[in-house]
Amino acid sequence: MSTLDPFSTENIQDFKSLIARDIESGEVSKLLEYLTQVIEEMLRREPELLLSSLYRMDVSENAVHEVLEGKRGQVEKSLAELIIERQRVSLKTRKMFPQPKIEDPEASF
């Protein structure tokens, strides 16, 4: 993962993979700690980029506002928990409604 932009599209995909792995294993404490640190840095350096990234990850806007208004405890940790929970729901949905791979016969030359 790039240290310059932890919320680049590429790194968001990396986060999703890590979150999926950790959720499936049941071990999210290290991931929560890491995301909390990344979010703390992003809040300090580039809060607009953080908010944009949360939107791209489809984290509930209302929940984010509650966290930022101080209604949910420590901001950084609460945002990390929202990211993990959103990915948990996304994984569950993908398992419930698997999509078949689309193969394009014209794509293979």
LOMI-400233 format. One record per residue (C-alpha): residue number from 1; residue in one letter; x, y, z. Coordinates in pm, 1 decimal. Each point is the difference from the previous one (the first is absolute). Layout:
residues N
n, res, px, py, pz
NUM, A, X, Y, Z
...
This chain:
residues 109
n, res, px, py, pz
1, M, 0.0, 0.0, 0.0
2, S, 120.6, 345.7, -81.5
3, T, 85.8, 223.1, 293.1
4, L, -73.1, 313.3, -201.8
5, D, -368.9, -61.4, -54.2
6, P, -140.3, -279.5, 217.1
7, F, -343.5, 67.3, -147.1
8, S, 89.1, -30.0, -368.6
9, T, -223.8, -231.6, -201.1
10, E, 275.4, -262.7, -1.0
11, N, 50.0, 20.6, 375.2
12, I, -374.0, -8.7, 69.7
13, Q, -6.6, -332.2, -185.3
14, D, 291.5, -116.9, 216.7
15, F, -191.9, 108.5, 312.7
16, K, -306.3, -189.3, -117.2
17, S, 208.0, -314.3, -52.7
18, L, 160.3, 31.1, 343.5
19, I, -334.8, 67.0, 162.2
20, A, -157.4, -297.7, -177.5
21, R, 282.3, -228.0, 112.5
22, D, -11.8, 122.7, 359.4
23, I, -379.1, -10.0, 21.5
24, E, -8.6, -353.8, -133.1
25, S, 265.3, -103.3, 252.1
26, G, -184.5, 183.6, 279.0
27, E, 308.6, 203.4, 87.9
28, V, -46.6, 371.9, -59.5
29, S, 181.9, 155.7, 296.3
30, K, 326.2, 63.2, -189.1
31, L, -190.4, 129.9, -300.0
32, L, -203.9, 229.6, 225.7
33, E, 319.7, 133.6, 154.7
34, Y, 159.8, 57.3, -340.9
35, L, -307.6, 168.2, -151.1
36, T, -30.0, 220.5, 307.8
37, Q, 357.7, 122.7, -52.6
38, V, -54.5, 60.7, -371.6
39, I, -322.7, 189.6, 67.9
40, E, 168.0, 211.0, 267.1
41, E, 266.0, 100.8, -252.4
42, M, -256.6, 68.7, -272.7
43, L, -211.6, 214.7, 232.6
44, R, 306.8, 208.5, 73.3
45, R, 138.0, 24.9, -354.1
46, E, -288.9, -42.0, -243.2
47, P, -345.4, -19.0, 157.9
48, E, -174.1, 57.9, -334.2
49, L, 177.8, -300.9, -149.2
50, L, -103.6, -210.3, 298.2
51, L, -364.7, 98.6, -38.5
52, S, 13.1, -67.0, -372.6
53, S, 152.9, -340.4, 64.4
54, L, -267.4, -88.2, 255.4
55, Y, -258.9, 90.1, -261.9
56, R, 173.1, -221.3, -259.3
57, M, 0.3, -285.8, 251.2
58, D, -374.4, 57.9, 44.5
59, V, 22.8, 70.9, 373.0
60, S, -326.8, 148.7, 128.4
61, E, 10.7, 377.9, -27.3
62, N, -230.5, 35.1, 301.7
63, A, 223.3, -222.3, 210.9
64, V, 307.6, 198.3, -105.6
65, H, -172.6, 325.9, 99.2
66, E, -92.2, -146.1, 339.7
67, V, 362.4, -98.2, 56.8
68, L, 131.6, 339.5, -108.4
69, E, -249.9, 177.0, 224.5
70, G, 138.7, -194.4, 295.6
71, K, -300.7, -223.5, 56.1
72, R, 196.3, -325.8, -23.6
73, G, 316.4, 27.7, 207.8
74, Q, 350.5, 22.1, -143.9
75, V, -33.0, 128.4, -357.3
76, E, 287.9, -192.8, -159.2
77, K, -90.0, -334.9, 154.6
78, S, -370.7, 48.4, -68.1
79, L, 65.9, 73.4, -368.7
80, A, 221.3, -309.6, -22.0
81, E, -280.6, -205.6, 153.2
82, L, -244.3, 140.3, -256.8
83, I, 232.9, -102.1, -284.3
84, I, 37.5, -350.7, 138.3
85, E, -373.5, -36.3, 56.8
86, R, -79.8, 120.7, -351.7
87, Q, 239.4, -252.9, -145.6
88, R, -145.5, -271.3, 225.0
89, V, -347.3, 73.0, -142.7
90, S, 137.3, 12.7, -353.3
91, L, 167.8, -339.6, 39.2
92, K, -316.7, -152.4, 140.3
93, T, -203.4, 138.4, -290.1
94, R, 246.2, -134.0, -257.2
95, K, -19.7, -344.9, 158.3
96, M, -380.0, 7.6, 4.2
97, F, -24.6, 116.1, -361.9
98, P, 302.4, -128.7, -188.6
99, Q, 42.5, 133.6, -349.1
100, P, 114.2, -235.9, -273.2
101, K, 317.5, 96.0, -178.0
102, I, -72.8, 168.9, -327.1
103, E, 217.7, -140.2, -270.7
104, D, 30.8, 185.7, -324.0
105, P, 81.8, -248.4, -275.9
106, E, 132.8, 284.2, -213.8
107, A, 240.5, 109.0, 274.8
108, S, 224.9, -302.0, -55.0
109, F, 185.4, 45.7, -324.9
